[in-house]
Amino acid sequence: MSTASRPFHILGICGSLRRLSFNLMALKAAGEVMPEGMQLSIASIRDIPMFDGEPQDTPASVQTLHAQVMAADGVLFASPEYNWTMSGALKNAIDWLSRCEPQPFAGKAVAILSATTGPLGGARSQNDLRKVMVAMEAYGFNRPEVFIGNAASKFDAAGALTDEATRKVLTQQQAGFHTLLRTLRQGAA
């Protein structure tokens, strides 16, 4: 299979550690609406220890995540909003990865979505995550933005997305992300 026809592998990273997280539900819903030629797998950041800057071997959980990000064509973050910013767990994972060689976000396409139980849908957390991705030299996909506010009313008990307006904007985001990925692949050829 030629590089041009190879499907785009998207790595989903959920910033919430909750097993029944609305952000994880949203990430799965985004995978369901991805256009043909995109495939989502979801990584875990649950076992990543706190970064402390001490000289040490890179933990196995960080090595695994590093390899997953390196192998992906793009990264889709699902970022909860805790105290007006991204979760500590997500920032911690990014801090670890930023110390790896090679730094895996440089030149990588990234997109962000967020889900919160409040009305704003994570806009503030996305702003902070976008700034961090600029520092990581990632190619950020900007619009449409996906802010899923009042998330408890948009998913059923099994975690399926039930809100059609949210499904529509997720579909638009993934179609646009696919276009960015194709553009970056063509530029690399």
N, C-alpha and C positions, 0 to 999 in steps of 0.2 A: 504494500500500500504506500503510495507516495505521501510525502509530508503534507501536500496540499489537500489530499482527500482524507487524511487521518482525522478522526473525531477529536474535538477539543475536550481534554480532560480538565474538569473544574473541581478544585478541592474546596469543599465547604468547611469553614471554621466557625463554630458557634461559640460566642463569648460567654454564654451562660453554662454553668455546670449542672443546672437542674435537669433531671432526666425527663421531666414533662415541660420543658421550657417552650414558651411561645416562639422564641427565636429559632429553636430547633425545628419546631413545626413549620415555621415560615421558610426555613432553609430547605426542608423536604418538599414543601409546596413549590418553591422555585425550581427544584429539580424536576418536578412533574411537568412544568410548563416550558422547560428549555426546548429550543428548536432542535430539529433533527441535526445531528452533527455535534451535539454537546452532551457530555455525560458527567454526572455529579457523583462524587464520593465524599463522605463526611469524615473528617479527622476529629480526634479527641484531644482536648488540652487538659483533661481531668488529672492526669498523673504528672504534670510538669511541676517540679518543685519551685519554690520562690527563688527568683534571681537575686543574688546578693553581691555579685561582682568579685567574689573571692576566686583566686586561681583554683581551678578544679577541672576534672574531666567533664565533658559535656554529658549530662544524663542521657540514658537510653531513650527516654520519652521525648527529649528534645531532638536527638538524632533521628528518631523515627519521623517526627513532624517536619524536620528539615528536609529529609529525603522526599516526603510527600509533597511539600511545597515546590521543591526543585523539579519534581517529575510532572507537576501540573502545568497546564497551559495558562490557567488563570485561577484566581482565588476569589471565592464569594464569602464575605464575612457576614454573619448575622450577629449584630451587636446589641445587647440589652443596654439600657441606660440606668446606671447606678449613680445617684448623687450628681446628676447633670453631666456625666461622662461615661466612657466605656468601662466595662467591668475590669477589676483588678486582675482577674484570671486571664483575660484577653491581652491586656497590656503586658503582663508578665510573660506570656508566651511569645509576644512580639519582641520583647526585650531580649529573651534568650536567643531567638532566631537572628536578631540583629548582630549577635556576636559570632555567629557561625560563618565559616568560610566555605564556599562563597555565601555572601549575604543573599538569601533566597528571594527577596522581594524586588531586588534591582531588575528593572526591565520586565517585571511580571505584570500582567493585567489584573486589576482587582476591582471588584464591585462590592457594594455594601447595601444591606437591608437591615431593618431593625423593627422589633415589635415590643411594645410596652403595654402595660395595663392602663396607663394614663393616656390623655388625649393627644399628646404631641408625637408619639410614636418613635421616639429616640433621636430626634433631630440633633440634639446637643451632643449625644454620644457619637453620632456619625461625623459631625464637624471635627471633633477631636481625633477620631480614627483617620479621617482624611488627611489631617495635618501630619500624623505619624507616617502614613503611607507616602507622603511627599518626601519626608526625611529618608525613607527607605528606597527612594527612587523608583517607586512603582508607577505604572500607568493606570491612573484612576479613571474608572467609568463614572461619568457625572450625572447623566440624566436619561431616563427619569429616575428620580430618587424614590425610594420605597420606605415610607414611614407608616408602620401599622399600629395606629393608636387604638385604644380600647380593645386590645387583642383578645381578651376573654370572650368577646361577643362575635369573633370572626373565625373561631375554630370550634369543631364539635368535640365531644368527650373523647373520641378516638384520635384527636389531633389533626383531623382533616380540615383544610381551609373551606369555609362555607360562604365567604363573602365574595361576591362576583366582582365588585369594584377593585378589591385587593388582588384577586386573580388576574384581572385585566392589566393592572400596573406592573405586577410581577412578570407577566408575559411580555409586556413592552420592554421592561428592563432587560430581560434575558435575551430578547431579540437584538437590542442595542449592544449588549455585551458581546454577543456572537459577532456582530459587525466589527467591533473593536478588535476582537481576537483574530478575525480574518485579515484585517488591515495590518496588524502587527506581524502575522505570519507572512503575508505577502512582502512586507518590508524587509523581513529577515532573509527572504529567498534570494 
